Amino acid sequence: MRHVTNPPNPYDRYSAEYIGEPPPTKLEVFEETATKKVITKAFASDWEGGWRYTVNCYRGCVHGCTYCFARQYHEYIGYGAGTDFETKIVVKPNAPHLLREELKKTRDKMPHLDFSFATDPYLPLEAEYQLTRKCLEVCVDFQIPVAVITKSPLVTRDIDVFKRLKKISVFFSLPFLTKERSNPFEPYTPVPEARFRAMKTLSDAGIQTGIGIAPVIPGYNESDIPGLLERAKESGATRAFMSMLHIDTDSIEEFFVAKMNERLPATRVAKIMNTMKRERGGSLRHRTYRERMTGRTEQWDVTEKLFDFHARRLGFRQHEKPTEAEAPEVPTQQSLF
């Protein structure tokens, strides 16, 4: 990889003055020029056929979500799962070319592609690099079914490309109903209201949209579920899914807990920790892949019933297990409506 300077900032003509000490971190951008492949085959749930095929044009994510399972992937390239994940962003400039070459060989065996999962496909850098857009244009040429999941309104830029795909679903990750609820866990993401506006823009353009209430953090955001589903319905969404918070590694657990202690009262942190440990058999970590997205107590059963009741009430489509020839219509490992 080679280090590159940041793309031009349109706001450079403005000036700003810090009150007090400036922030201690800076964003660094790297280009990964040695990438050999861009499609990743990952294990998924039974109803998805057991496998998921993902495309990631970037590594790391400036949204800085404290719960993000993808933080562990930064450790694979020598960085940390903490602040490195949100300040050292790796760009794969060859992604569109690599995707085209791979699809030439695998199109007949490729049921679908999901963008992105190891990072948000519409990071702010995407406005300059346009790698996700160029990869989607490759998908148009091969007419690969596509699912996108994002937290960014930038996705609306690509409506023209989405309309040229025969099968496309765009899901917005929206685990919290308000900015105030989101702040402790999603410090740098677009506010929930902006995501709902983007959802409506896509829905009005005829693109199938959905909401991902993920993660549900036991003891914190269960009460947001009805309101989130109602807002999604008002914004034109036809599908929804939810899943419990899953913490995959020791380093992610350490970072997640540290940030909670920084941003939440001690009583609230204790409630979340105790509730999570009940769901995970005394630990914050799940023991098996099957346990990853769900809980084990009656409290979690109530949460699932709450989601199911409001999803049915609002008319979200019920999931049907696809055949081998069909692409999954939502990127999740949990029951969906």
VEXFITOR-71399 format. One record per residue (C-alpha): residue number from 1; residue in three letters; x, z, y. Coordinates in Angstrom, 3 decimals. Layout:
BEGIN
seq NUM	type ALA	xx X	zz Z	yy Y
...
END
This chain:
BEGIN
seq 1	type MET	xx 0.000	zz 0.000	yy 0.000
seq 2	type ARG	xx 1.107	zz -0.567	yy 3.549
seq 3	type HIS	xx 0.093	zz 1.433	yy 6.563
seq 4	type VAL	xx -1.847	zz -0.455	yy 9.237
seq 5	type THR	xx -2.982	zz 0.409	yy 12.716
seq 6	type ASN	xx -6.645	zz 1.044	yy 13.352
seq 7	type PRO	xx -8.801	zz -1.961	yy 14.288
seq 8	type PRO	xx -9.593	zz -2.427	yy 17.991
seq 9	type ASN	xx -11.859	zz 0.259	yy 19.386
seq 10	type PRO	xx -14.563	zz -1.135	yy 21.716
seq 11	type TYR	xx -14.672	zz 2.190	yy 23.549
seq 12	type ASP	xx -10.995	zz 2.166	yy 24.541
seq 13	type ARG	xx -12.017	zz 1.185	yy 28.056
seq 14	type TYR	xx -13.573	zz 4.630	yy 28.441
seq 15	type SER	xx -11.654	zz 7.864	yy 28.847
seq 16	type ALA	xx -12.336	zz 11.331	yy 27.485
seq 17	type GLU	xx -10.946	zz 14.751	yy 28.234
seq 18	type TYR	xx -10.782	zz 17.561	yy 25.679
seq 19	type ILE	xx -11.879	zz 21.002	yy 26.761
seq 20	type GLY	xx -9.314	zz 23.155	yy 25.036
seq 21	type GLU	xx -6.995	zz 22.056	yy 22.246
seq 22	type PRO	xx -7.427	zz 18.508	yy 20.850
seq 23	type PRO	xx -8.439	zz 18.207	yy 17.193
seq 24	type PRO	xx -5.470	zz 18.550	yy 14.809
seq 25	type THR	xx -6.294	zz 15.583	yy 12.579
seq 26	type LYS	xx -6.065	zz 11.833	yy 13.026
seq 27	type LEU	xx -7.451	zz 8.909	yy 11.102
seq 28	type GLU	xx -4.935	zz 6.846	yy 9.163
seq 29	type VAL	xx -5.789	zz 3.460	yy 7.649
seq 30	type PHE	xx -3.901	zz 1.881	yy 4.764
seq 31	type GLU	xx -4.289	zz -1.536	yy 3.173
seq 32	type GLU	xx -4.035	zz -1.677	yy -0.610
seq 33	type THR	xx -2.470	zz -5.078	yy -1.216
seq 34	type ALA	xx -1.622	zz -4.614	yy -4.900
seq 35	type THR	xx -5.238	zz -4.325	yy -6.113
seq 36	type LYS	xx -5.717	zz -6.291	yy -9.339
seq 37	type LYS	xx -9.435	zz -5.775	yy -9.969
seq 38	type VAL	xx -12.414	zz -4.583	yy -7.984
seq 39	type ILE	xx -15.215	zz -4.154	yy -10.547
seq 40	type THR	xx -15.195	zz -0.744	yy -12.219
seq 41	type LYS	xx -17.091	zz -0.047	yy -15.413
seq 42	type ALA	xx -18.342	zz 3.519	yy -15.360
seq 43	type PHE	xx -20.461	zz 5.551	yy -17.730
seq 44	type ALA	xx -24.030	zz 6.056	yy -16.582
seq 45	type SER	xx -27.272	zz 7.418	yy -18.011
seq 46	type ASP	xx -29.173	zz 6.215	yy -21.052
seq 47	type TRP	xx -31.879	zz 4.436	yy -19.099
seq 48	type GLU	xx -29.259	zz 2.392	yy -17.276
seq 49	type GLY	xx -27.975	zz 1.084	yy -20.584
seq 50	type GLY	xx -25.067	zz 3.514	yy -20.699
seq 51	type TRP	xx -22.834	zz 1.665	yy -18.211
seq 52	type ARG	xx -22.663	zz 1.016	yy -14.509
seq 53	type TYR	xx -20.621	zz -1.674	yy -12.762
seq 54	type THR	xx -19.463	zz -0.736	yy -9.291
seq 55	type VAL	xx -17.561	zz -2.380	yy -6.450
seq 56	type ASN	xx -15.583	zz -0.244	yy -4.008
seq 57	type CYS	xx -13.932	zz -1.973	yy -1.062
seq 58	type TYR	xx -12.547	zz 1.279	yy 0.341
seq 59	type ARG	xx -11.080	zz 4.574	yy -0.808
seq 60	type GLY	xx -11.905	zz 7.760	yy 1.064
seq 61	type CYS	xx -14.796	zz 8.274	yy 3.468
seq 62	type VAL	xx -14.927	zz 9.399	yy 7.090
seq 63	type HIS	xx -18.392	zz 10.889	yy 6.593
seq 64	type GLY	xx -16.633	zz 13.958	yy 5.229
seq 65	type CYS	xx -19.462	zz 15.223	yy 3.006
seq 66	type THR	xx -18.160	zz 18.482	yy 1.578
seq 67	type TYR	xx -19.922	zz 17.986	yy -1.756
seq 68	type CYS	xx -18.699	zz 14.445	yy -2.472
seq 69	type PHE	xx -17.702	zz 13.959	yy -6.118
seq 70	type ALA	xx -15.465	zz 11.022	yy -5.113
seq 71	type ARG	xx -12.969	zz 13.347	yy -3.430
seq 72	type GLN	xx -11.177	zz 13.654	yy -6.773
seq 73	type TYR	xx -10.316	zz 9.945	yy -6.728
seq 74	type HIS	xx -8.059	zz 10.455	yy -3.709
seq 75	type GLU	xx -5.892	zz 12.692	yy -5.859
seq 76	type TYR	xx -5.244	zz 9.757	yy -8.181
seq 77	type ILE	xx -3.239	zz 8.033	yy -5.447
seq 78	type GLY	xx -1.267	zz 11.058	yy -4.307
seq 79	type TYR	xx -3.535	zz 12.382	yy -1.547
seq 80	type GLY	xx -5.617	zz 15.545	yy -1.401
seq 81	type ALA	xx -9.305	zz 15.990	yy -2.153
seq 82	type GLY	xx -9.819	zz 17.878	yy 1.096
seq 83	type THR	xx -9.247	zz 16.526	yy 4.583
seq 84	type ASP	xx -7.056	zz 13.690	yy 3.238
seq 85	type PHE	xx -10.215	zz 12.163	yy 1.785
seq 86	type GLU	xx -11.776	zz 11.765	yy 5.214
seq 87	type THR	xx -8.669	zz 11.041	yy 7.287
seq 88	type LYS	xx -6.644	zz 8.700	yy 5.040
seq 89	type ILE	xx -8.806	zz 5.650	yy 4.386
seq 90	type VAL	xx -7.563	zz 2.944	yy 2.047
seq 91	type VAL	xx -8.889	zz -0.588	yy 2.563
seq 92	type LYS	xx -8.846	zz -3.297	yy -0.111
seq 93	type PRO	xx -8.608	zz -6.527	yy 1.923
seq 94	type ASN	xx -8.470	zz -8.673	yy -1.215
seq 95	type ALA	xx -11.748	zz -7.311	yy -2.602
seq 96	type PRO	xx -13.923	zz -10.404	yy -1.939
seq 97	type HIS	xx -11.379	zz -12.756	yy -3.522
seq 98	type LEU	xx -10.885	zz -10.473	yy -6.523
seq 99	type LEU	xx -14.645	zz -10.123	yy -6.999
seq 100	type ARG	xx -15.096	zz -13.891	yy -7.060
seq 101	type GLU	xx -12.316	zz -14.353	yy -9.596
seq 102	type GLU	xx -13.682	zz -11.601	yy -11.839
seq 103	type LEU	xx -17.228	zz -12.965	yy -11.724
seq 104	type LYS	xx -15.995	zz -16.401	yy -12.715
seq 105	type LYS	xx -14.937	zz -14.822	yy -16.003
seq 106	type THR	xx -17.632	zz -12.180	yy -16.490
seq 107	type ARG	xx -20.825	zz -13.429	yy -14.805
seq 108	type ASP	xx -22.673	zz -13.932	yy -18.095
seq 109	type LYS	xx -21.846	zz -10.377	yy -19.159
seq 110	type MET	xx -22.465	zz -8.732	yy -15.784
seq 111	type PRO	xx -26.026	zz -7.349	yy -15.552
seq 112	type HIS	xx -25.691	zz -5.886	yy -12.071
seq 113	type LEU	xx -23.310	zz -4.593	yy -9.404
seq 114	type ASP	xx -23.600	zz -1.361	yy -7.439
seq 115	type PHE	xx -22.013	zz -0.813	yy -4.012
seq 116	type SER	xx -20.093	zz 1.525	yy -3.885
seq 117	type PHE	xx -20.171	zz 5.143	yy -5.221
seq 118	type ALA	xx -16.508	zz 6.062	yy -4.703
seq 119	type THR	xx -17.092	zz 5.724	yy -0.967
seq 120	type ASP	xx -19.813	zz 4.553	yy 1.383
seq 121	type PRO	xx -19.803	zz 0.721	yy 1.466
seq 122	type TYR	xx -20.685	zz 0.819	yy 5.169
seq 123	type LEU	xx -17.965	zz 3.000	yy 6.617
seq 124	type PRO	xx -17.344	zz 2.379	yy 10.337
seq 125	type LEU	xx -14.293	zz 0.305	yy 9.306
seq 126	type GLU	xx -16.686	zz -2.136	yy 7.625
seq 127	type ALA	xx -17.772	zz -3.300	yy 11.082
seq 128	type GLU	xx -14.285	zz -4.751	yy 11.539
seq 129	type TYR	xx -13.188	zz -5.661	yy 7.996
seq 130	type GLN	xx -16.596	zz -6.888	yy 6.721
seq 131	type LEU	xx -15.427	zz -6.535	yy 3.112
seq 132	type THR	xx -18.773	zz -5.322	yy 1.796
seq 133	type ARG	xx -20.515	zz -8.220	yy 3.526
seq 134	type LYS	xx -18.054	zz -10.751	yy 2.085
seq 135	type CYS	xx -18.492	zz -9.272	yy -1.395
seq 136	type LEU	xx -22.262	zz -9.495	yy -1.042
seq 137	type GLU	xx -21.881	zz -13.155	yy -0.129
seq 138	type VAL	xx -19.961	zz -13.620	yy -3.379
seq 139	type CYS	xx -22.870	zz -11.960	yy -5.186
seq 140	type VAL	xx -25.205	zz -14.475	yy -3.542
seq 141	type ASP	xx -23.140	zz -17.341	yy -4.933
seq 142	type PHE	xx -23.402	zz -15.892	yy -8.451
seq 143	type GLN	xx -26.897	zz -14.387	yy -7.946
seq 144	type ILE	xx -25.849	zz -11.022	yy -9.316
seq 145	type PRO	xx -28.509	zz -8.287	yy -8.997
seq 146	type VAL	xx -27.251	zz -5.743	yy -6.472
seq 147	type ALA	xx -27.986	zz -2.112	yy -5.627
seq 148	type VAL	xx -26.539	zz -0.471	yy -2.510
seq 149	type ILE	xx -26.483	zz 3.199	yy -1.621
seq 150	type THR	xx -25.363	zz 4.276	yy 1.838
seq 151	type LYS	xx -25.683	zz 6.783	yy 4.639
seq 152	type SER	xx -25.000	zz 4.213	yy 7.353
seq 153	type PRO	xx -27.360	zz 2.195	yy 9.596
seq 154	type LEU	xx -24.657	zz -0.498	yy 9.621
seq 155	type VAL	xx -26.308	zz -1.779	yy 6.444
seq 156	type THR	xx -28.976	zz -3.453	yy 8.604
seq 157	type ARG	xx -26.342	zz -5.930	yy 9.778
seq 158	type ASP	xx -26.479	zz -7.643	yy 6.382
seq 159	type ILE	xx -30.211	zz -8.299	yy 6.163
seq 160	type ASP	xx -29.548	zz -12.034	yy 6.224
seq 161	type VAL	xx -27.338	zz -11.746	yy 3.135
seq 162	type PHE	xx -29.779	zz -9.468	yy 1.315
seq 163	type LYS	xx -32.544	zz -12.025	yy 1.789
seq 164	type ARG	xx -30.470	zz -14.582	yy -0.109
seq 165	type LEU	xx -30.211	zz -12.340	yy -3.189
seq 166	type LYS	xx -32.932	zz -12.631	yy -5.826
seq 167	type LYS	xx -32.718	zz -8.945	yy -6.683
seq 168	type ILE	xx -31.573	zz -6.319	yy -4.192
seq 169	type SER	xx -32.307	zz -2.625	yy -3.630
seq 170	type VAL	xx -30.912	zz -0.510	yy -0.800
seq 171	type PHE	xx -31.022	zz 3.255	yy -1.134
seq 172	type PHE	xx -30.306	zz 5.745	yy 1.616
seq 173	type SER	xx -28.700	zz 9.042	yy 0.689
seq 174	type LEU	xx -30.806	zz 11.619	yy 2.537
seq 175	type PRO	xx -30.577	zz 15.144	yy 1.138
seq 176	type PHE	xx -31.500	zz 16.950	yy 4.362
seq 177	type LEU	xx -34.469	zz 16.498	yy 6.663
seq 178	type THR	xx -32.826	zz 17.437	yy 9.969
seq 179	type LYS	xx -29.437	zz 17.188	yy 11.622
seq 180	type GLU	xx -29.211	zz 20.968	yy 11.779
seq 181	type ARG	xx -29.697	zz 21.233	yy 8.015
seq 182	type SER	xx -27.243	zz 18.401	yy 7.397
seq 183	type ASN	xx -24.400	zz 19.604	yy 9.624
seq 184	type PRO	xx -22.756	zz 22.189	yy 7.323
seq 185	type PHE	xx -22.395	zz 19.674	yy 4.481
seq 186	type GLU	xx -22.386	zz 16.240	yy 6.172
seq 187	type PRO	xx -20.406	zz 16.825	yy 9.373
seq 188	type TYR	xx -19.724	zz 13.207	yy 10.325
seq 189	type THR	xx -22.593	zz 11.223	yy 8.840
seq 190	type PRO	xx -25.238	zz 9.387	yy 10.887
seq 191	type VAL	xx -28.108	zz 11.773	yy 11.608
seq 192	type PRO	xx -31.090	zz 11.663	yy 9.207
seq 193	type GLU	xx -33.296	zz 10.070	yy 11.862
seq 194	type ALA	xx -30.893	zz 7.129	yy 12.198
seq 195	type ARG	xx -30.965	zz 6.611	yy 8.439
seq 196	type PHE	xx -34.771	zz 6.595	yy 8.384
seq 197	type ARG	xx -34.822	zz 4.037	yy 11.216
seq 198	type ALA	xx -32.453	zz 1.818	yy 9.246
seq 199	type MET	xx -34.626	zz 2.218	yy 6.149
seq 200	type LYS	xx -37.667	zz 1.037	yy 8.103
seq 201	type THR	xx -35.766	zz -1.916	yy 9.554
seq 202	type LEU	xx -34.815	zz -3.082	yy 6.066
seq 203	type SER	xx -38.285	zz -2.427	yy 4.660
seq 204	type ASP	xx -39.917	zz -4.376	yy 7.471
seq 205	type ALA	xx -37.544	zz -7.250	yy 6.664
seq 206	type GLY	xx -38.837	zz -7.340	yy 3.091
seq 207	type ILE	xx -35.892	zz -5.593	yy 1.423
seq 208	type GLN	xx -36.733	zz -3.065	yy -1.309
seq 209	type THR	xx -35.591	zz 0.357	yy -0.111
seq 210	type GLY	xx -35.442	zz 3.830	yy -1.581
seq 211	type ILE	xx -34.321	zz 7.363	yy -0.870
seq 212	type GLY	xx -31.789	zz 9.407	yy -2.785
seq 213	type ILE	xx -32.349	zz 13.137	yy -2.324
seq 214	type ALA	xx -28.905	zz 13.944	yy -3.574
seq 215	type PRO	xx -27.514	zz 16.413	yy -3.786
seq 216	type VAL	xx -30.175	zz 19.060	yy -4.030
seq 217	type ILE	xx -28.201	zz 22.236	yy -3.321
seq 218	type PRO	xx -29.992	zz 25.104	yy -5.088
seq 219	type GLY	xx -30.907	zz 27.823	yy -2.661
seq 220	type TYR	xx -30.588	zz 25.552	yy 0.374
seq 221	type ASN	xx -32.521	zz 22.277	yy 0.651
seq 222	type GLU	xx -35.273	zz 22.308	yy -1.989
seq 223	type SER	xx -37.856	zz 22.870	yy 0.742
seq 224	type ASP	xx -36.827	zz 19.589	yy 2.402
seq 225	type ILE	xx -38.029	zz 17.501	yy -0.557
seq 226	type PRO	xx -41.692	zz 16.971	yy 0.467
seq 227	type GLY	xx -40.773	zz 16.097	yy 4.051
seq 228	type LEU	xx -38.022	zz 13.716	yy 2.969
seq 229	type LEU	xx -40.365	zz 11.854	yy 0.621
seq 230	type GLU	xx -43.042	zz 11.621	yy 3.301
seq 231	type ARG	xx -40.591	zz 10.250	yy 5.867
seq 232	type ALA	xx -39.252	zz 7.769	yy 3.319
seq 233	type LYS	xx -42.768	zz 6.572	yy 2.554
seq 234	type GLU	xx -43.478	zz 6.143	yy 6.270
seq 235	type SER	xx -40.267	zz 4.121	yy 6.502
seq 236	type GLY	xx -41.334	zz 1.718	yy 3.773
seq 237	type ALA	xx -39.413	zz 3.083	yy 0.782
seq 238	type THR	xx -40.908	zz 2.369	yy -2.633
seq 239	type ARG	xx -38.457	zz 4.265	yy -4.850
seq 240	type ALA	xx -36.901	zz 7.707	yy -4.858
seq 241	type PHE	xx -34.588	zz 9.825	yy -6.945
seq 242	type MET	xx -33.028	zz 13.239	yy -6.755
seq 243	type SER	xx -30.209	zz 15.070	yy -8.489
seq 244	type MET	xx -28.595	zz 18.458	yy -8.340
seq 245	type LEU	xx -25.264	zz 19.101	yy -6.697
seq 246	type HIS	xx -22.447	zz 18.521	yy -9.172
seq 247	type ILE	xx -18.909	zz 19.735	yy -8.601
seq 248	type ASP	xx -16.477	zz 17.885	yy -10.818
seq 249	type THR	xx -13.069	zz 19.478	yy -10.235
seq 250	type ASP	xx -11.413	zz 22.722	yy -9.177
seq 251	type SER	xx -10.130	zz 21.163	yy -5.968
seq 252	type ILE	xx -13.597	zz 19.961	yy -4.926
seq 253	type GLU	xx -15.027	zz 23.403	yy -5.678
seq 254	type GLU	xx -12.357	zz 25.064	yy -3.580
seq 255	type PHE	xx -12.972	zz 22.713	yy -0.637
seq 256	type PHE	xx -16.769	zz 22.958	yy -0.887
seq 257	type VAL	xx -16.769	zz 26.760	yy -0.922
seq 258	type ALA	xx -14.230	zz 26.987	yy 1.907
seq 259	type LYS	xx -16.341	zz 24.736	yy 4.145
seq 260	type MET	xx -19.492	zz 26.703	yy 3.372
seq 261	type ASN	xx -17.726	zz 29.898	yy 4.416
seq 262	type GLU	xx -16.673	zz 28.235	yy 7.668
seq 263	type ARG	xx -20.095	zz 26.853	yy 8.568
seq 264	type LEU	xx -22.759	zz 29.123	yy 7.079
seq 265	type PRO	xx -23.552	zz 32.841	yy 7.292
seq 266	type ALA	xx -22.156	zz 34.908	yy 4.455
seq 267	type THR	xx -25.639	zz 35.759	yy 3.187
seq 268	type ARG	xx -26.569	zz 32.075	yy 2.901
seq 269	type VAL	xx -23.288	zz 31.263	yy 1.113
seq 270	type ALA	xx -23.899	zz 34.080	yy -1.359
seq 271	type LYS	xx -27.424	zz 32.804	yy -2.051
seq 272	type ILE	xx -26.200	zz 29.265	yy -2.746
seq 273	type MET	xx -23.317	zz 30.465	yy -4.929
seq 274	type ASN	xx -25.496	zz 32.806	yy -6.979
seq 275	type THR	xx -28.236	zz 30.214	yy -7.433
seq 276	type MET	xx -25.740	zz 27.544	yy -8.475
seq 277	type LYS	xx -24.091	zz 29.865	yy -10.990
seq 278	type ARG	xx -27.442	zz 30.590	yy -12.607
seq 279	type GLU	xx -27.988	zz 26.863	yy -13.017
seq 280	type ARG	xx -24.493	zz 26.326	yy -14.407
seq 281	type GLY	xx -24.230	zz 29.284	yy -16.770
seq 282	type GLY	xx -22.065	zz 31.474	yy -14.537
seq 283	type SER	xx -19.920	zz 28.739	yy -12.957
seq 284	type LEU	xx -20.262	zz 26.303	yy -10.064
seq 285	type ARG	xx -19.061	zz 23.523	yy -12.377
seq 286	type HIS	xx -21.106	zz 21.733	yy -15.020
seq 287	type ARG	xx -19.802	zz 21.874	yy -18.596
seq 288	type THR	xx -20.932	zz 18.467	yy -19.861
seq 289	type TYR	xx -21.906	zz 15.109	yy -18.437
seq 290	type ARG	xx -25.496	zz 15.695	yy -19.571
seq 291	type GLU	xx -25.660	zz 18.829	yy -17.397
seq 292	type ARG	xx -24.130	zz 17.071	yy -14.408
seq 293	type MET	xx -27.279	zz 16.115	yy -12.511
seq 294	type THR	xx -29.748	zz 18.799	yy -13.518
seq 295	type GLY	xx -30.198	zz 22.558	yy -13.904
seq 296	type ARG	xx -31.186	zz 24.983	yy -16.636
seq 297	type THR	xx -33.464	zz 27.616	yy -15.046
seq 298	type GLU	xx -37.162	zz 27.827	yy -14.249
seq 299	type GLN	xx -36.247	zz 27.537	yy -10.578
seq 300	type TRP	xx -34.846	zz 24.061	yy -11.196
seq 301	type ASP	xx -37.926	zz 23.169	yy -13.233
seq 302	type VAL	xx -40.026	zz 24.078	yy -10.201
seq 303	type THR	xx -37.809	zz 21.891	yy -8.009
seq 304	type GLU	xx -38.267	zz 18.927	yy -10.359
seq 305	type LYS	xx -42.024	zz 19.468	yy -10.440
seq 306	type LEU	xx -42.073	zz 19.636	yy -6.642
seq 307	type PHE	xx -40.295	zz 16.289	yy -6.461
seq 308	type ASP	xx -42.471	zz 14.712	yy -9.161
seq 309	type PHE	xx -45.717	zz 15.907	yy -7.577
seq 310	type HIS	xx -44.946	zz 14.532	yy -4.126
seq 311	type ALA	xx -43.395	zz 11.335	yy -5.482
seq 312	type ARG	xx -46.577	zz 10.616	yy -7.431
seq 313	type ARG	xx -48.807	zz 11.665	yy -4.552
seq 314	type LEU	xx -47.047	zz 9.250	yy -2.206
seq 315	type GLY	xx -47.072	zz 6.385	yy -4.684
seq 316	type PHE	xx -43.391	zz 5.873	yy -5.354
seq 317	type ARG	xx -42.857	zz 3.513	yy -8.290
seq 318	type GLN	xx -42.363	zz 5.205	yy -11.619
seq 319	type HIS	xx -39.174	zz 4.368	yy -13.405
seq 320	type GLU	xx -39.282	zz 2.227	yy -16.531
seq 321	type LYS	xx -36.212	zz 1.913	yy -18.739
seq 322	type PRO	xx -34.772	zz -1.601	yy -18.330
seq 323	type THR	xx -33.928	zz -3.955	yy -21.144
seq 324	type GLU	xx -30.316	zz -5.022	yy -21.663
seq 325	type ALA	xx -30.970	zz -8.183	yy -19.659
seq 326	type GLU	xx -32.280	zz -6.292	yy -16.649
seq 327	type ALA	xx -30.368	zz -4.585	yy -13.905
seq 328	type PRO	xx -31.121	zz -0.963	yy -13.039
seq 329	type GLU	xx -33.212	zz -0.755	yy -9.917
seq 330	type VAL	xx -31.747	zz 2.479	yy -8.638
seq 331	type PRO	xx -28.250	zz 3.967	yy -8.693
seq 332	type THR	xx -28.801	zz 7.383	yy -10.274
seq 333	type GLN	xx -28.627	zz 9.406	yy -13.462
seq 334	type GLN	xx -31.901	zz 11.274	yy -12.947
seq 335	type SER	xx -35.593	zz 10.629	yy -13.516
seq 336	type LEU	xx -36.981	zz 8.554	yy -10.691
seq 337	type PHE	xx -40.138	zz 7.472	yy -8.948
END
